[in-house]
Amino acid sequence: MPKGKSNHVDGEVDKIKKVERSELAEIVHKALNKASADGIPVAYFLDEEEDPSMVSDWISTGSALLDLAISNRKNGGLPVGRIVELSSQESAGKSLICAHILAETQKMGGYGVLIDTENAAAPQFWESVGLNIKNLGYIPLNKVEQIFAKIEEVIGIVRKHDKKQLVTIVVDSLSQASCETEMESEHGKDGYNTSKAIIISKACRKITGLIGQQRILVVFVNQLRMNLNAVGHQDKWIVPGGKAMAFAASVRLRLSNMGKLKGAGQKIIGNKCKVVVTKNRMGPPHRSALFEIHYDSGIQDLTSWLDFLKDNGFARKDGDKHSIKLPSGTVKLSTKEFLEKIQGEQAFKDEIYDVIATDYIMKYRPANSAIVENLEVDETVEDEG
């Protein structure tokens, strides 16, 4: 979030009562900072520009709907200065979203690094989604000890060159990485998972503090495994490597492959992807986004806009066209005309985006200001891992 703005959604908390800062708060704040040995502030007010909890930048995931689901604000995405985790079963779109994230980082003038533990480089496809591989740092590694050491090394090198440079580091994937204990043991020997969990736990504590006030985003890809100990309503899926990542990550995304997409001649051209925000310190959790992934071009963002309008009552099918209700009036467009107009007219694109964002963003309100009736309790635990 831009400096100097509240962590609340812009303009949506005007009804919350404003209070003046107390004299005691000022006294404690000044005394703590005066006592700081090195002169660096140790106490902050969360409504001031130097507040270290502020998010300086947001990096798009390639999906505007997912960006809204995560940040609960316009033009949001993943929060810089935080740890983010993406998890799913195989072939859901984790690596693709990471390519989009790195490409968006580059568009913002940032530097992207991919730490690959799966030997899964796909340069030609990455270029098709806008990733400039000439300026991509690619590091193949297979041990968690090496991964976290390299993250610290990259941050140190970049910061020595430019203290304000935007950096995104993607680890794909953490679950596929081994550790020194496992690499030195025989194939039949077990017990190395404990060592790996301990390493990740220690490293997460270091990384969290290292990037907290920096323009650095760290994204970890994880795999979902069957949770054989799940009972009752507990989540049947879990990520390997212990609970450290679950606590350290500010945002956790769980992807699901909702089915194959078939084009002309029944050829499979992609899949439908659903992403649920299972943990979120940036906005409301448990929100989701649905979009198409095409194997030749990545996330089909604008297609998901039209689907959102239809699913939420802003558009309806009218013959071979879509009748779309907008603040400026109703327009009737075919799917092709909709895509052409939204790509060719910035004002139309902005209006469509404003309609989606206004409907999607959750507005904060004072506690006990309303009673919501007829609520149902879903006892399913979505994320135990």
N, C-alpha and C positions, 0 to 999 in steps of 0.2 A: 504494500500500500504506500502511496506517495508520502514523503516526509511531511510532518505537520498535521496529518489527518488522523482522526480517531480510528481505532480498530473496529468501530461499528460501521455498518454500511453507510456510505455517504448519503446524508440527508434523510435517513430513515429513522433517526432517533431524536428528532426535534421535539417530540412530545415527552421525552424523558426529562424529568426535572433537572435543571442545571443548578449546581451549587458552587459557591465561592470557595476558594482554597482557604483552609483554616490557618490561623497563626501558628498553631502547634505543628502542622504539617510543614510549614516553611522553616520553622526552627530546627526540626529533626533533619530535614533535607540538607540544610546548609551546614549543620554540625557534622553530619556523616561525611560529607564531601570535603570539609575543611580538615577533618582528621585523616583523610586518605594520605598515606605515606608518599606515594608517587605522583600525587596531584591529579590522577585520573578519577573522574566521578565514579562513585559506587552506588549512589542513589539517584533515581530519576522520577519525574512525573510523567505519567503515561499520556498526557495530553500535550506534551511539548515536543519540539522538533528533534531533540537529541535522544528521545526515547529509544533504547536499543531493541525494544520488542517490535518496533515498526518493520514492516516488510518493505524493502526498498524497491523491489521489482517483482513482477509476476511473469512467468514464462508459460506461454500457451502449450497445451498438449496436442494441438492440431484439431481439437474438437471444441467449438465454442460452448456447446452444451455442457461438456465435462468441465471446462474452465469455470462456468457459472456454478456448477455443482460443488466444486472445490472451494472457490474463493467467495461465493455469494456476493459478487460485485461485478460490474461491467468490466470487460477487458482484463479479466483476472487470469487464473491458471494456477501453476505451481508456485509456491512462495520461495523466493530466493532467501538464503540464509537458514534453510531448514533441510531436514532429511525427509525424503519421500520414498515409499515402498510401493512397488507394483507386484501383484501376485496373481497367479491363475494356474489352471492346468495347462497342458500343452496346446499350442496352436490357437491361442485366443487373441493375440495381438500385442503382447508385452513389448517385444523387441521393436515392433513397428512404431508404437507410441514413443518409445525412446528415441527412435530416429527423428520423429517429428519434433520432440523436445529439443534435441541437439540442433536441428535445422532452425527452429525458432530462436534458440540462443544466438546462433550466428547472425540471424536477421537483425537482432538487437545490438549487434556489434560485439557479441561475446565470444568466448573461446570454449569449445566443446571437447571433452575427452571421453572416450569409450574404453572401459576396461573389460575385455572379453575373456570369459572363462570357458566358453563353449566352442571356440574356434568357428564362430558362426558369422564371420564377416560377409556382407552382401553389398559391396560398393555400388554396383549398377542400380540396384533397387533403392538404396539410400539416396542416390542422386535423383531418382525419379520423384522423391518426396521433398526435394529441395535442399538436401544436405550437401554442403561443399566438402567433399572428402579431402581436398587439398589442404584444408585448414583444420581437419579433424585430427586430434591426437588419438591414436589407436594403440592400446597396450594389451597384448595377450598375456594373461597370467592364470595360474591354476591353484594358488594357495591363498587362504584368507590373510595370513600374515603378510604376504607380499602385497595384497590388494590394499590393505589399510596403510601400510608403509608408503606405497606409491601415491595414495590420495594425499597424504601429508606432504610428500615430496613435491607433487604437482602444485599444491597450494603455495608452498614455500617459494618455488621458482617463479610462479606467476606474480605473487605479491612482491617479490624483490624487483620485478620488472615494472609492475603497475599495481599500486595498492587498491585502485578502484575498478579494476578490470572485472567484468562480469564473466563468471566461469560456471559451467555445468559439467559435473562428472557423473557418468552413468556406469554402474557395475552390472553387467549382464552375463551370468546371474550369480548371486551370492550363494544360492543353494547348490549350484553345480561346482563351486570351488571346494577344494580339498583343504587339508591342513598338514603340517609337517608330521604330526603323529600318525596320521593315516597313511601318508606317502611312504613312511619308513616301516610300516607294518605289513604283514602278509595279508592276502586277500580275505582269508577266512577269519581274521581277527576282528573283533568288534570293540566298541567302547570309545572310539575316536569322536563321536558326536558330542560328548561332554567337553572335550578339549576345544572343539570348534565353537561351541556355545560360549565358553569362557572368553575366548579370544574376541568374539563378536561383541560381547557385553562390555569388555574393557575398551575396545576400539570405538564403540558407539558413544561412550562417555567422552572420549577425547575429541571425536569428530564434531559432536554437538557443540562443545565449547569453542572449537576451532572456527566454525563457520557462522556462529550465531550472530555476529555483527559484521559479517562480510557479504559481499555480493557473490556468494557461492551457493549453488544448489547441488546437492548430492542425491542421486536417484539409485536405489537398489532394486533390482529385479529378483523376485523370489518365485519358487515353485510351490504349488499346493500339493500336499500329500494326504492320504486318507488318515484321519484321526481314529485309530482303532480303540481308543479309550473313551470316545464320545458316548454319552448316555443321555436319554431323554431328549430335551430340546437343544443340547449342546451342538456346536458346529461340528460337522463331520469332516471338515477339512482343516489342515494345519500347515504352517510353514516350518521347515526344518531350521535348526540352528538356535533353538531356545527362544526366550521371550524378550531379549534385549531390543530387537528391532521394533517389536510391537510398542514398546515404551518410548524409544528414541525418536521414531518417526512422527512428524507433525501431521502428515497426511499418509493414509494407507488406502490404496486402490485395489479392488478385487475385480478382475476381468472374467467374463464368461463368454464362451462361443455359443451364440444363440441359434446357429444353424448356417448352412451353406447358402450362398447366393448363386442362382443359376441364370445364365444369360441365354442368348440365342443358341439353338441347337442343344439346349440342356447342358452347356458347358459351365463348369463351376468357375466363377470369376472372383469370388470373395466370400466373406462371411459377415454375419450380423454380430456386432460386439456390444455387450452391455457392461458398463463399469459402475460399480457401487463404491461410494466413498465410505469405507467401513470405520475409519477414524479420521477426525478432522478437528484441528485446533484453529483453523482459519475461518470456519463457518459451521453451519449445521451438518452433522454427520448423517449417514445412511440415505443420502440422496444419490440419484443415479442418472446416467446418460446412456442413450442408445444411438448407435450410428453404424453405418456400413463401412467395411474395410474391403477395398478392391486390391487384388494381388498385383495389379500393374500400376497402381497410382496412390495407394495408401488410404487414409481416412477421407471419406466423402462428406465433408463438413456441411456443405450447402444442402445436400440431400436431406440431412438430418433436420435442418431448419424447416423444410417443407413438411416433413413428417411430424415435427413438433406442433406446427400450426394446425395440422389436421387433427392430431390427437387431442389437442386442447381447445378445440372449438373456434379457432380463428380462421379456419379454412374448411371448405366442404367441396366435394366433387360435384361439378355441374356439367354434365355431359363429358366432353373430352378436356374440360378445363377445370381449374381450381378457382373457386370464388373465395377471395381472401379479404377479410375485414381489417382495415387499417385506420388509424386516426385521420388520415387524409382522404379516406373514402374506400369503397370496395373496388377491387380490381379482379378481372378474370383472366387467368393465364394458364396455358398448358404447362406441363412440367418443363419442357424445353424452353418455353418463353420465360418461365420463372427464373431458370438458371441464367439465361442470357441477360435478363433485365437486372438481376441482382449482381451479376459480374460486370455489367456495363454502366450501371447508374449507382453511384456512391450514395446518393440521397435515399434511393429506394432500399439499398442494403442497410443503411443506418436505421431507417424506419422499421424494417423487419426485425433487426437485431434489438431495437428498443422494445418492441412488442414482446419478444421472447424473454428478454432480460427482466422487464417489469413483471411479467407473469411468474417467472421462475424464482427470482430473488426473494428470499424470506425476509419480511420486515420485522425488525425487533420492536418490542413494546414493553412498557413497564410491567413488572410482576403483578399478578392478581388483577390486571386490568380487564380481564374477560374470563368467563368460564366456557370452555369448549365441551359440548355435550356429545353423547353417542360415540365416544372413542372406544376402540377395540385394542386389546393388549395382545401383541404377538410375542410369545415367549421364546421364539427361536433365537438362539445366540448366533449372530452372523459371523463373529470373528473371535475365535479363541486362540488363534495363533499369532 
